[in-house]
């Protein structure tokens, strides 16, 4: 059994270099990812509701507007779809990096993850995110180095 198979089975974190520093990168479950991104979407929607209602002076009218906007907020499948769309953004990639690193480096802030995710570190960050999302580390690293894949593996 290859080393990457053992990591995949045990979900053991791996040490990867990002920005000249070794980081422990953990696997993420789809439930963790969708939970985090669903929370992000809900927080954004609440912020939008607060912003939309700030200018309404009449308290009753403001409450009615909040209720209407809350009723229209995404739920269920729609919330999941918005969470998945957010995953495919640069912000989503940075958040995935932060999630994969913070488990074993709890002092890491989202702002520090933003600072790590530079153009200079793009390949290293990509490897870390692909691993965190369940990819085979050896294959990911081979692709990152643009080495040909051995069809016998």
NORWO-V325649 format. One line per field, one symbol per residue. ss: DSSP state (A for helix, B for strand, O for the rest). phi: phi as a letter, one per 20 degrees, with the letter a starting at -180 (. if undefined). psi: psi as a letter, one per 20 degrees, with the letter a starting at -180 (. if undefined). A space follows every 50 residues. Layout:
ss: ???
phi: ???
psi: ???
This chain:
ss: OOAAAAAAAAOOOBBBBBOOBBBBBOOOOAAAAAAAAAAAAAAAAAAAAA AAAOOOOOAAAAAAAAAAAAAAOOOAAAAAAAAAAAAOOAAAAAAAAAAA AAOOOOOOOAAAAAAAOOAAAAAAAAAAAAAAOOOOAAAAAAAAAOOOOO OOO
phi: .fgffffffelffcececmncecedefdeffffffffffffffffffffg ffegeeffffffffffgffffeffblffffffffffgedfgfffffggff efgdcfffeffffgffeeffdgfffffffffgeoffgfffffffemefef ffe
psi: pqghgggghikqqqpqpokjqpqppqqqqhggghgghgggggggggghgg ghihiohpgghggggggghhhiqqrchgggghghhhhjrghggghggggh hhgimiiprhhhhghhmrhhjgggggggggghjjqogggghgghikqqpo ii.
